[in-house]
Amino acid sequence: MTTVIVLLILIFLVAIFSVQNAVPVSITFFFWRFEASLAIIVFLSAICGLIAGVIMAMLIRKKSKGQKEEKSQIQFPDPPANL
């Protein structure tokens, strides 16, 4: 629940920042050059970062879950009997 609240506050702050900085800016990426509102650029950058973070968290969680399952399937040999 706290994660949702923090996420909503962060989205709200990015939205306020975007609205207050709505001047057009020139964007150059390799051979492309275009103008867009700074608000749109900031918002899209935040969304891309959010998506990248979610994907990374899912991959890390999947990897750690796979390692836990692997460890639970490992069987150790019986200790040698004392003679």
PDB file of N, CA, C and O in Angstrom:
ATOM      1  N   MET A   1       0.822  -1.195   0.000  1.00  0.00           N
ATOM      2  CA  MET A   1       0.000   0.000   0.000  1.00  0.00           C
ATOM      3  C   MET A   1       0.868   1.263   0.000  1.00  0.00           C
ATOM      4  O   MET A   1       0.548   2.241  -0.675  1.00  0.00           O
ATOM      5  N   THR A   2       1.951   1.235   0.750  1.00  0.00           N
ATOM      6  CA  THR A   2       2.817   2.412   0.772  1.00  0.00           C
ATOM      7  C   THR A   2       3.477   2.623  -0.592  1.00  0.00           C
ATOM      8  O   THR A   2       3.739   3.760  -0.985  1.00  0.00           O
ATOM      9  N   THR A   3       3.744   1.539  -1.306  1.00  0.00           N
ATOM     10  CA  THR A   3       4.331   1.660  -2.641  1.00  0.00           C
ATOM     11  C   THR A   3       3.392   2.404  -3.570  1.00  0.00           C
ATOM     12  O   THR A   3       3.827   3.242  -4.359  1.00  0.00           O
ATOM     13  N   VAL A   4       2.113   2.103  -3.479  1.00  0.00           N
ATOM     14  CA  VAL A   4       1.118   2.772  -4.325  1.00  0.00           C
ATOM     15  C   VAL A   4       1.051   4.260  -3.988  1.00  0.00           C
ATOM     16  O   VAL A   4       0.972   5.100  -4.884  1.00  0.00           O
ATOM     17  N   ILE A   5       1.081   4.578  -2.711  1.00  0.00           N
ATOM     18  CA  ILE A   5       1.013   5.986  -2.295  1.00  0.00           C
ATOM     19  C   ILE A   5       2.252   6.743  -2.785  1.00  0.00           C
ATOM     20  O   ILE A   5       2.134   7.851  -3.308  1.00  0.00           O
ATOM     21  N   VAL A   6       3.429   6.153  -2.618  1.00  0.00           N
ATOM     22  CA  VAL A   6       4.660   6.800  -3.085  1.00  0.00           C
ATOM     23  C   VAL A   6       4.625   6.979  -4.595  1.00  0.00           C
ATOM     24  O   VAL A   6       5.029   8.022  -5.110  1.00  0.00           O
ATOM     25  N   LEU A   7       4.142   5.962  -5.308  1.00  0.00           N
ATOM     26  CA  LEU A   7       4.048   6.046  -6.772  1.00  0.00           C
ATOM     27  C   LEU A   7       3.092   7.157  -7.194  1.00  0.00           C
ATOM     28  O   LEU A   7       3.389   7.907  -8.124  1.00  0.00           O
ATOM     29  N   LEU A   8       1.962   7.271  -6.531  1.00  0.00           N
ATOM     30  CA  LEU A   8       1.000   8.335  -6.862  1.00  0.00           C
ATOM     31  C   LEU A   8       1.582   9.722  -6.583  1.00  0.00           C
ATOM     32  O   LEU A   8       1.377  10.651  -7.364  1.00  0.00           O
ATOM     33  N   ILE A   9       2.303   9.861  -5.473  1.00  0.00           N
ATOM     34  CA  ILE A   9       2.937  11.147  -5.165  1.00  0.00           C
ATOM     35  C   ILE A   9       3.978  11.487  -6.225  1.00  0.00           C
ATOM     36  O   ILE A   9       4.065  12.633  -6.666  1.00  0.00           O
ATOM     37  N   LEU A  10       4.765  10.502  -6.633  1.00  0.00           N
ATOM     38  CA  LEU A  10       5.782  10.730  -7.658  1.00  0.00           C
ATOM     39  C   LEU A  10       5.151  11.137  -8.987  1.00  0.00           C
ATOM     40  O   LEU A  10       5.639  12.053  -9.650  1.00  0.00           O
ATOM     41  N   ILE A  11       4.081  10.470  -9.376  1.00  0.00           N
ATOM     42  CA  ILE A  11       3.376  10.819 -10.618  1.00  0.00           C
ATOM     43  C   ILE A  11       2.823  12.241 -10.523  1.00  0.00           C
ATOM     44  O   ILE A  11       2.890  13.007 -11.484  1.00  0.00           O
ATOM     45  N   PHE A  12       2.284  12.579  -9.371  1.00  0.00           N
ATOM     46  CA  PHE A  12       1.744  13.922  -9.169  1.00  0.00           C
ATOM     47  C   PHE A  12       2.849  14.977  -9.302  1.00  0.00           C
ATOM     48  O   PHE A  12       2.641  16.013  -9.933  1.00  0.00           O
ATOM     49  N   LEU A  13       4.018  14.718  -8.714  1.00  0.00           N
ATOM     50  CA  LEU A  13       5.122  15.672  -8.801  1.00  0.00           C
ATOM     51  C   LEU A  13       5.640  15.811 -10.234  1.00  0.00           C
ATOM     52  O   LEU A  13       5.963  16.915 -10.672  1.00  0.00           O
ATOM     53  N   VAL A  14       5.718  14.707 -10.954  1.00  0.00           N
ATOM     54  CA  VAL A  14       6.153  14.770 -12.357  1.00  0.00           C
ATOM     55  C   VAL A  14       5.135  15.545 -13.182  1.00  0.00           C
ATOM     56  O   VAL A  14       5.511  16.310 -14.070  1.00  0.00           O
ATOM     57  N   ALA A  15       3.852  15.353 -12.899  1.00  0.00           N
ATOM     58  CA  ALA A  15       2.812  16.083 -13.632  1.00  0.00           C
ATOM     59  C   ALA A  15       2.917  17.589 -13.372  1.00  0.00           C
ATOM     60  O   ALA A  15       2.811  18.385 -14.305  1.00  0.00           O
ATOM     61  N   ILE A  16       3.122  17.977 -12.128  1.00  0.00           N
ATOM     62  CA  ILE A  16       3.264  19.404 -11.805  1.00  0.00           C
ATOM     63  C   ILE A  16       4.500  19.983 -12.500  1.00  0.00           C
ATOM     64  O   ILE A  16       4.433  21.061 -13.091  1.00  0.00           O
ATOM     65  N   PHE A  17       5.623  19.270 -12.430  1.00  0.00           N
ATOM     66  CA  PHE A  17       6.846  19.723 -13.087  1.00  0.00           C
ATOM     67  C   PHE A  17       6.628  19.883 -14.586  1.00  0.00           C
ATOM     68  O   PHE A  17       7.080  20.857 -15.187  1.00  0.00           O
ATOM     69  N   SER A  18       5.939  18.928 -15.177  1.00  0.00           N
ATOM     70  CA  SER A  18       5.702  18.964 -16.619  1.00  0.00           C
ATOM     71  C   SER A  18       4.842  20.158 -17.017  1.00  0.00           C
ATOM     72  O   SER A  18       5.132  20.826 -18.010  1.00  0.00           O
ATOM     73  N   VAL A  19       3.805  20.427 -16.265  1.00  0.00           N
ATOM     74  CA  VAL A  19       2.909  21.533 -16.598  1.00  0.00           C
ATOM     75  C   VAL A  19       3.622  22.873 -16.451  1.00  0.00           C
ATOM     76  O   VAL A  19       3.392  23.787 -17.243  1.00  0.00           O
ATOM     77  N   GLN A  20       4.480  22.995 -15.449  1.00  0.00           N
ATOM     78  CA  GLN A  20       5.175  24.256 -15.226  1.00  0.00           C
ATOM     79  C   GLN A  20       6.298  24.484 -16.230  1.00  0.00           C
ATOM     80  O   GLN A  20       6.770  25.612 -16.371  1.00  0.00           O
ATOM     81  N   ASN A  21       6.731  23.457 -16.918  1.00  0.00           N
ATOM     82  CA  ASN A  21       7.819  23.573 -17.894  1.00  0.00           C
ATOM     83  C   ASN A  21       7.339  23.142 -19.271  1.00  0.00           C
ATOM     84  O   ASN A  21       7.867  22.199 -19.859  1.00  0.00           O
ATOM     85  N   ALA A  22       6.338  23.839 -19.773  1.00  0.00           N
ATOM     86  CA  ALA A  22       5.704  23.461 -21.033  1.00  0.00           C
ATOM     87  C   ALA A  22       6.283  24.169 -22.255  1.00  0.00           C
ATOM     88  O   ALA A  22       5.615  24.249 -23.285  1.00  0.00           O
ATOM     89  N   VAL A  23       7.486  24.673 -22.167  1.00  0.00           N
ATOM     90  CA  VAL A  23       8.096  25.360 -23.308  1.00  0.00           C
ATOM     91  C   VAL A  23       8.540  24.347 -24.364  1.00  0.00           C
ATOM     92  O   VAL A  23       8.931  23.231 -24.021  1.00  0.00           O
ATOM     93  N   PRO A  24       8.486  24.718 -25.627  1.00  0.00           N
ATOM     94  CA  PRO A  24       8.952  23.795 -26.665  1.00  0.00           C
ATOM     95  C   PRO A  24      10.479  23.696 -26.661  1.00  0.00           C
ATOM     96  O   PRO A  24      11.183  24.693 -26.500  1.00  0.00           O
ATOM     97  N   VAL A  25      10.964  22.482 -26.840  1.00  0.00           N
ATOM     98  CA  VAL A  25      12.403  22.245 -26.900  1.00  0.00           C
ATOM     99  C   VAL A  25      12.722  21.441 -28.150  1.00  0.00           C
ATOM    100  O   VAL A  25      11.877  20.715 -28.674  1.00  0.00           O
ATOM    101  N   SER A  26      13.956  21.585 -28.617  1.00  0.00           N
ATOM    102  CA  SER A  26      14.406  20.856 -29.788  1.00  0.00           C
ATOM    103  C   SER A  26      15.098  19.574 -29.328  1.00  0.00           C
ATOM    104  O   SER A  26      16.008  19.618 -28.501  1.00  0.00           O
ATOM    105  N   ILE A  27      14.667  18.447 -29.861  1.00  0.00           N
ATOM    106  CA  ILE A  27      15.218  17.144 -29.498  1.00  0.00           C
ATOM    107  C   ILE A  27      15.986  16.594 -30.698  1.00  0.00           C
ATOM    108  O   ILE A  27      15.466  16.555 -31.813  1.00  0.00           O
ATOM    109  N   THR A  28      17.225  16.171 -30.458  1.00  0.00           N
ATOM    110  CA  THR A  28      18.029  15.547 -31.506  1.00  0.00           C
ATOM    111  C   THR A  28      18.413  14.160 -31.028  1.00  0.00           C
ATOM    112  O   THR A  28      18.989  14.004 -29.951  1.00  0.00           O
ATOM    113  N   PHE A  29      18.093  13.150 -31.831  1.00  0.00           N
ATOM    114  CA  PHE A  29      18.417  11.767 -31.511  1.00  0.00           C
ATOM    115  C   PHE A  29      18.925  11.110 -32.778  1.00  0.00           C
ATOM    116  O   PHE A  29      18.161  10.859 -33.711  1.00  0.00           O
ATOM    117  N   PHE A  30      20.223  10.832 -32.807  1.00  0.00           N
ATOM    118  CA  PHE A  30      20.902  10.340 -34.000  1.00  0.00           C
ATOM    119  C   PHE A  30      20.607  11.269 -35.178  1.00  0.00           C
ATOM    120  O   PHE A  30      21.074  12.408 -35.201  1.00  0.00           O
ATOM    121  N   PHE A  31      19.837  10.790 -36.154  1.00  0.00           N
ATOM    122  CA  PHE A  31      19.554  11.594 -37.346  1.00  0.00           C
ATOM    123  C   PHE A  31      18.224  12.329 -37.256  1.00  0.00           C
ATOM    124  O   PHE A  31      17.903  13.132 -38.132  1.00  0.00           O
ATOM    125  N   TRP A  32      17.455  12.069 -36.224  1.00  0.00           N
ATOM    126  CA  TRP A  32      16.151  12.709 -36.077  1.00  0.00           C
ATOM    127  C   TRP A  32      16.293  14.010 -35.303  1.00  0.00           C
ATOM    128  O   TRP A  32      17.088  14.128 -34.371  1.00  0.00           O
ATOM    129  N   ARG A  33      15.498  14.972 -35.722  1.00  0.00           N
ATOM    130  CA  ARG A  33      15.451  16.241 -35.003  1.00  0.00           C
ATOM    131  C   ARG A  33      14.013  16.726 -35.049  1.00  0.00           C
ATOM    132  O   ARG A  33      13.423  16.866 -36.120  1.00  0.00           O
ATOM    133  N   PHE A  34      13.458  16.981 -33.874  1.00  0.00           N
ATOM    134  CA  PHE A  34      12.072  17.462 -33.816  1.00  0.00           C
ATOM    135  C   PHE A  34      11.890  18.328 -32.583  1.00  0.00           C
ATOM    136  O   PHE A  34      12.704  18.308 -31.660  1.00  0.00           O
ATOM    137  N   GLU A  35      10.819  19.080 -32.589  1.00  0.00           N
ATOM    138  CA  GLU A  35      10.484  19.927 -31.451  1.00  0.00           C
ATOM    139  C   GLU A  35       9.272  19.359 -30.754  1.00  0.00           C
ATOM    140  O   GLU A  35       8.325  18.892 -31.385  1.00  0.00           O
ATOM    141  N   ALA A  36       9.324  19.409 -29.434  1.00  0.00           N
ATOM    142  CA  ALA A  36       8.207  18.924 -28.622  1.00  0.00           C
ATOM    143  C   ALA A  36       8.187  19.719 -27.320  1.00  0.00           C
ATOM    144  O   ALA A  36       9.168  20.362 -26.945  1.00  0.00           O
ATOM    145  N   SER A  37       7.079  19.659 -26.666  1.00  0.00           N
ATOM    146  CA  SER A  37       6.942  20.333 -25.387  1.00  0.00           C
ATOM    147  C   SER A  37       7.816  19.637 -24.339  1.00  0.00           C
ATOM    148  O   SER A  37       7.878  18.409 -24.284  1.00  0.00           O
ATOM    149  N   LEU A  38       8.479  20.428 -23.524  1.00  0.00           N
ATOM    150  CA  LEU A  38       9.303  19.865 -22.463  1.00  0.00           C
ATOM    151  C   LEU A  38       8.452  19.011 -21.524  1.00  0.00           C
ATOM    152  O   LEU A  38       8.933  18.018 -20.979  1.00  0.00           O
ATOM    153  N   ALA A  39       7.196  19.392 -21.335  1.00  0.00           N
ATOM    154  CA  ALA A  39       6.299  18.618 -20.480  1.00  0.00           C
ATOM    155  C   ALA A  39       6.121  17.200 -21.023  1.00  0.00           C
ATOM    156  O   ALA A  39       6.142  16.233 -20.262  1.00  0.00           O
ATOM    157  N   ILE A  40       5.949  17.079 -22.323  1.00  0.00           N
ATOM    158  CA  ILE A  40       5.773  15.761 -22.933  1.00  0.00           C
ATOM    159  C   ILE A  40       7.050  14.944 -22.822  1.00  0.00           C
ATOM    160  O   ILE A  40       6.998  13.750 -22.527  1.00  0.00           O
ATOM    161  N   ILE A  41       8.193  15.571 -23.054  1.00  0.00           N
ATOM    162  CA  ILE A  41       9.479  14.876 -22.971  1.00  0.00           C
ATOM    163  C   ILE A  41       9.730  14.366 -21.561  1.00  0.00           C
ATOM    164  O   ILE A  41      10.136  13.218 -21.382  1.00  0.00           O
ATOM    165  N   VAL A  42       9.494  15.203 -20.559  1.00  0.00           N
ATOM    166  CA  VAL A  42       9.698  14.795 -19.166  1.00  0.00           C
ATOM    167  C   VAL A  42       8.741  13.666 -18.799  1.00  0.00           C
ATOM    168  O   VAL A  42       9.143  12.686 -18.172  1.00  0.00           O
ATOM    169  N   PHE A  43       7.483  13.803 -19.188  1.00  0.00           N
ATOM    170  CA  PHE A  43       6.489  12.779 -18.860  1.00  0.00           C
ATOM    171  C   PHE A  43       6.832  11.452 -19.536  1.00  0.00           C
ATOM    172  O   PHE A  43       6.782  10.403 -18.893  1.00  0.00           O
ATOM    173  N   LEU A  44       7.178  11.485 -20.815  1.00  0.00           N
ATOM    174  CA  LEU A  44       7.522  10.245 -21.518  1.00  0.00           C
ATOM    175  C   LEU A  44       8.799   9.616 -20.961  1.00  0.00           C
ATOM    176  O   LEU A  44       8.908   8.391 -20.894  1.00  0.00           O
ATOM    177  N   SER A  45       9.753  10.436 -20.565  1.00  0.00           N
ATOM    178  CA  SER A  45      10.974   9.912 -19.954  1.00  0.00           C
ATOM    179  C   SER A  45      10.671   9.224 -18.630  1.00  0.00           C
ATOM    180  O   SER A  45      11.225   8.165 -18.337  1.00  0.00           O
ATOM    181  N   ALA A  46       9.796   9.822 -17.834  1.00  0.00           N
ATOM    182  CA  ALA A  46       9.408   9.211 -16.557  1.00  0.00           C
ATOM    183  C   ALA A  46       8.679   7.891 -16.788  1.00  0.00           C
ATOM    184  O   ALA A  46       8.911   6.924 -16.062  1.00  0.00           O
ATOM    185  N   ILE A  47       7.805   7.841 -17.785  1.00  0.00           N
ATOM    186  CA  ILE A  47       7.080   6.603 -18.092  1.00  0.00           C
ATOM    187  C   ILE A  47       8.051   5.527 -18.567  1.00  0.00           C
ATOM    188  O   ILE A  47       7.936   4.370 -18.164  1.00  0.00           O
ATOM    189  N   CYS A  48       9.003   5.894 -19.418  1.00  0.00           N
ATOM    190  CA  CYS A  48      10.001   4.918 -19.890  1.00  0.00           C
ATOM    191  C   CYS A  48      10.832   4.383 -18.726  1.00  0.00           C
ATOM    192  O   CYS A  48      11.125   3.189 -18.666  1.00  0.00           O
ATOM    193  N   GLY A  49      11.205   5.252 -17.817  1.00  0.00           N
ATOM    194  CA  GLY A  49      11.953   4.814 -16.636  1.00  0.00           C
ATOM    195  C   GLY A  49      11.134   3.890 -15.757  1.00  0.00           C
ATOM    196  O   GLY A  49      11.655   2.913 -15.219  1.00  0.00           O
ATOM    197  N   LEU A  50       9.861   4.194 -15.610  1.00  0.00           N
ATOM    198  CA  LEU A  50       8.967   3.338 -14.825  1.00  0.00           C
ATOM    199  C   LEU A  50       8.843   1.961 -15.449  1.00  0.00           C
ATOM    200  O   LEU A  50       8.914   0.947 -14.754  1.00  0.00           O
ATOM    201  N   ILE A  51       8.659   1.926 -16.758  1.00  0.00           N
ATOM    202  CA  ILE A  51       8.529   0.644 -17.458  1.00  0.00           C
ATOM    203  C   ILE A  51       9.829  -0.152 -17.349  1.00  0.00           C
ATOM    204  O   ILE A  51       9.798  -1.360 -17.114  1.00  0.00           O
ATOM    205  N   ALA A  52      10.961   0.513 -17.516  1.00  0.00           N
ATOM    206  CA  ALA A  52      12.248  -0.180 -17.407  1.00  0.00           C
ATOM    207  C   ALA A  52      12.450  -0.720 -15.991  1.00  0.00           C
ATOM    208  O   ALA A  52      12.951  -1.831 -15.822  1.00  0.00           O
ATOM    209  N   GLY A  53      12.071   0.042 -14.990  1.00  0.00           N
ATOM    210  CA  GLY A  53      12.187  -0.409 -13.602  1.00  0.00           C
ATOM    211  C   GLY A  53      11.314  -1.610 -13.304  1.00  0.00           C
ATOM    212  O   GLY A  53      11.741  -2.539 -12.619  1.00  0.00           O
ATOM    213  N   VAL A  54      10.091  -1.595 -13.814  1.00  0.00           N
ATOM    214  CA  VAL A  54       9.180  -2.724 -13.608  1.00  0.00           C
ATOM    215  C   VAL A  54       9.718  -3.981 -14.291  1.00  0.00           C
ATOM    216  O   VAL A  54       9.673  -5.071 -13.719  1.00  0.00           O
ATOM    217  N   ILE A  55      10.223  -3.828 -15.503  1.00  0.00           N
ATOM    218  CA  ILE A  55      10.781  -4.982 -16.217  1.00  0.00           C
ATOM    219  C   ILE A  55      11.989  -5.543 -15.465  1.00  0.00           C
ATOM    220  O   ILE A  55      12.114  -6.758 -15.314  1.00  0.00           O
ATOM    221  N   MET A  56      12.870  -4.673 -14.997  1.00  0.00           N
ATOM    222  CA  MET A  56      14.040  -5.142 -14.250  1.00  0.00           C
ATOM    223  C   MET A  56      13.627  -5.835 -12.960  1.00  0.00           C
ATOM    224  O   MET A  56      14.189  -6.874 -12.612  1.00  0.00           O
ATOM    225  N   ALA A  57      12.661  -5.282 -12.250  1.00  0.00           N
ATOM    226  CA  ALA A  57      12.190  -5.907 -11.009  1.00  0.00           C
ATOM    227  C   ALA A  57      11.592  -7.280 -11.284  1.00  0.00           C
ATOM    228  O   ALA A  57      11.809  -8.214 -10.513  1.00  0.00           O
ATOM    229  N   MET A  58      10.846  -7.411 -12.370  1.00  0.00           N
ATOM    230  CA  MET A  58      10.257  -8.702 -12.718  1.00  0.00           C
ATOM    231  C   MET A  58      11.340  -9.720 -13.066  1.00  0.00           C
ATOM    232  O   MET A  58      11.255 -10.878 -12.657  1.00  0.00           O
ATOM    233  N   LEU A  59      12.358  -9.295 -13.816  1.00  0.00           N
ATOM    234  CA  LEU A  59      13.438 -10.209 -14.173  1.00  0.00           C
ATOM    235  C   LEU A  59      14.231 -10.652 -12.945  1.00  0.00           C
ATOM    236  O   LEU A  59      14.587 -11.824 -12.825  1.00  0.00           O
ATOM    237  N   ILE A  60      14.506  -9.724 -12.039  1.00  0.00           N
ATOM    238  CA  ILE A  60      15.242 -10.067 -10.823  1.00  0.00           C
ATOM    239  C   ILE A  60      14.416 -11.012  -9.956  1.00  0.00           C
ATOM    240  O   ILE A  60      14.944 -11.980  -9.410  1.00  0.00           O
ATOM    241  N   ARG A  61      13.119 -10.730  -9.831  1.00  0.00           N
ATOM    242  CA  ARG A  61      12.246 -11.591  -9.033  1.00  0.00           C
ATOM    243  C   ARG A  61      12.159 -12.984  -9.638  1.00  0.00           C
ATOM    244  O   ARG A  61      12.180 -13.981  -8.916  1.00  0.00           O
ATOM    245  N   LYS A  62      12.063 -13.054 -10.964  1.00  0.00           N
ATOM    246  CA  LYS A  62      11.989 -14.351 -11.638  1.00  0.00           C
ATOM    247  C   LYS A  62      13.284 -15.133 -11.444  1.00  0.00           C
ATOM    248  O   LYS A  62      13.257 -16.343 -11.220  1.00  0.00           O
ATOM    249  N   LYS A  63      14.422 -14.436 -11.530  1.00  0.00           N
ATOM    250  CA  LYS A  63      15.711 -15.093 -11.363  1.00  0.00           C
ATOM    251  C   LYS A  63      15.872 -15.618  -9.939  1.00  0.00           C
ATOM    252  O   LYS A  63      16.320 -16.748  -9.746  1.00  0.00           O
ATOM    253  N   SER A  64      15.516 -14.820  -8.952  1.00  0.00           N
ATOM    254  CA  SER A  64      15.661 -15.263  -7.559  1.00  0.00           C
ATOM    255  C   SER A  64      14.685 -16.395  -7.241  1.00  0.00           C
ATOM    256  O   SER A  64      15.008 -17.278  -6.447  1.00  0.00           O
ATOM    257  N   LYS A  65      13.520 -16.382  -7.836  1.00  0.00           N
ATOM    258  CA  LYS A  65      12.553 -17.467  -7.632  1.00  0.00           C
ATOM    259  C   LYS A  65      13.088 -18.765  -8.232  1.00  0.00           C
ATOM    260  O   LYS A  65      12.930 -19.832  -7.639  1.00  0.00           O
ATOM    261  N   GLY A  66      13.715 -18.682  -9.399  1.00  0.00           N
ATOM    262  CA  GLY A  66      14.298 -19.854 -10.040  1.00  0.00           C
ATOM    263  C   GLY A  66      15.432 -20.431  -9.211  1.00  0.00           C
ATOM    264  O   GLY A  66      15.582 -21.651  -9.140  1.00  0.00           O
ATOM    265  N   GLN A  67      16.238 -19.573  -8.580  1.00  0.00           N
ATOM    266  CA  GLN A  67      17.333 -20.039  -7.744  1.00  0.00           C
ATOM    267  C   GLN A  67      16.808 -20.717  -6.488  1.00  0.00           C
ATOM    268  O   GLN A  67      17.398 -21.696  -6.033  1.00  0.00           O
ATOM    269  N   LYS A  68      15.712 -20.219  -5.914  1.00  0.00           N
ATOM    270  CA  LYS A  68      15.127 -20.839  -4.729  1.00  0.00           C
ATOM    271  C   LYS A  68      14.599 -22.230  -5.061  1.00  0.00           C
ATOM    272  O   LYS A  68      14.776 -23.168  -4.283  1.00  0.00           O
ATOM    273  N   GLU A  69      13.945 -22.364  -6.223  1.00  0.00           N
ATOM    274  CA  GLU A  69      13.436 -23.665  -6.629  1.00  0.00           C
ATOM    275  C   GLU A  69      14.587 -24.632  -6.879  1.00  0.00           C
ATOM    276  O   GLU A  69      14.491 -25.816  -6.555  1.00  0.00           O
ATOM    277  N   GLU A  70      15.678 -24.125  -7.455  1.00  0.00           N
ATOM    278  CA  GLU A  70      16.843 -24.957  -7.721  1.00  0.00           C
ATOM    279  C   GLU A  70      17.440 -25.474  -6.421  1.00  0.00           C
ATOM    280  O   GLU A  70      17.808 -26.645  -6.330  1.00  0.00           O
ATOM    281  N   LYS A  71      17.539 -24.619  -5.423  1.00  0.00           N
ATOM    282  CA  LYS A  71      18.098 -25.009  -4.140  1.00  0.00           C
ATOM    283  C   LYS A  71      17.220 -26.044  -3.441  1.00  0.00           C
ATOM    284  O   LYS A  71      17.736 -26.939  -2.770  1.00  0.00           O
ATOM    285  N   SER A  72      15.914 -25.932  -3.589  1.00  0.00           N
ATOM    286  CA  SER A  72      15.026 -26.877  -2.923  1.00  0.00           C
ATOM    287  C   SER A  72      15.084 -28.248  -3.586  1.00  0.00           C
ATOM    288  O   SER A  72      14.715 -29.240  -2.957  1.00  0.00           O
ATOM    289  N   GLN A  73      15.529 -28.334  -4.823  1.00  0.00           N
ATOM    290  CA  GLN A  73      15.601 -29.615  -5.526  1.00  0.00           C
ATOM    291  C   GLN A  73      16.944 -30.307  -5.344  1.00  0.00           C
ATOM    292  O   GLN A  73      17.094 -31.461  -5.746  1.00  0.00           O
ATOM    293  N   ILE A  74      17.917 -29.638  -4.755  1.00  0.00           N
ATOM    294  CA  ILE A  74      19.236 -30.231  -4.560  1.00  0.00           C
ATOM    295  C   ILE A  74      19.127 -31.273  -3.449  1.00  0.00           C
ATOM    296  O   ILE A  74      18.614 -30.984  -2.368  1.00  0.00           O
ATOM    297  N   GLN A  75      19.614 -32.485  -3.720  1.00  0.00           N
ATOM    298  CA  GLN A  75      19.625 -33.530  -2.719  1.00  0.00           C
ATOM    299  C   GLN A  75      21.063 -33.845  -2.368  1.00  0.00           C
ATOM    300  O   GLN A  75      21.895 -34.103  -3.238  1.00  0.00           O
ATOM    301  N   PHE A  76      21.334 -33.818  -1.090  1.00  0.00           N
ATOM    302  CA  PHE A  76      22.674 -34.112  -0.630  1.00  0.00           C
ATOM    303  C   PHE A  76      22.811 -35.617  -0.390  1.00  0.00           C
ATOM    304  O   PHE A  76      21.845 -36.265   0.014  1.00  0.00           O
ATOM    305  N   PRO A  77      23.988 -36.176  -0.632  1.00  0.00           N
ATOM    306  CA  PRO A  77      24.169 -37.613  -0.381  1.00  0.00           C
ATOM    307  C   PRO A  77      24.132 -37.914   1.109  1.00  0.00           C
ATOM    308  O   PRO A  77      24.436 -37.057   1.938  1.00  0.00           O
ATOM    309  N   ASP A  78      23.756 -39.141   1.436  1.00  0.00           N
ATOM    310  CA  ASP A  78      23.727 -39.560   2.830  1.00  0.00           C
ATOM    311  C   ASP A  78      25.145 -39.570   3.381  1.00  0.00           C
ATOM    312  O   ASP A  78      26.090 -39.909   2.669  1.00  0.00           O
ATOM    313  N   PRO A  79      25.293 -39.200   4.637  1.00  0.00           N
ATOM    314  CA  PRO A  79      26.639 -39.236   5.231  1.00  0.00           C
ATOM    315  C   PRO A  79      27.107 -40.683   5.362  1.00  0.00           C
ATOM    316  O   PRO A  79      26.287 -41.587   5.525  1.00  0.00           O
ATOM    317  N   PRO A  80      28.403 -40.906   5.291  1.00  0.00           N
ATOM    318  CA  PRO A  80      28.898 -42.279   5.402  1.00  0.00           C
ATOM    319  C   PRO A  80      28.609 -42.851   6.792  1.00  0.00           C
ATOM    320  O   PRO A  80      28.650 -42.137   7.794  1.00  0.00           O
ATOM    321  N   ALA A  81      28.319 -44.134   6.830  1.00  0.00           N
ATOM    322  CA  ALA A  81      28.013 -44.793   8.102  1.00  0.00           C
ATOM    323  C   ALA A  81      29.304 -45.023   8.874  1.00  0.00           C
ATOM    324  O   ALA A  81      30.319 -45.392   8.283  1.00  0.00           O
ATOM    325  N   ASN A  82      29.279 -44.813  10.165  1.00  0.00           N
ATOM    326  CA  ASN A  82      30.445 -45.046  11.008  1.00  0.00           C
ATOM    327  C   ASN A  82      30.617 -46.542  11.233  1.00  0.00           C
ATOM    328  O   ASN A  82      29.658 -47.233  11.579  1.00  0.00           O
ATOM    329  N   LEU A  83      31.788 -47.027  11.046  1.00  0.00           N
ATOM    330  CA  LEU A  83      32.036 -48.460  11.238  1.00  0.00           C
ATOM    331  C   LEU A  83      32.459 -48.780  12.617  1.00  0.00           C
ATOM    332  O   LEU A  83      32.704 -49.944  12.933  1.00  0.00           O
TER     333      LEU A  83
END
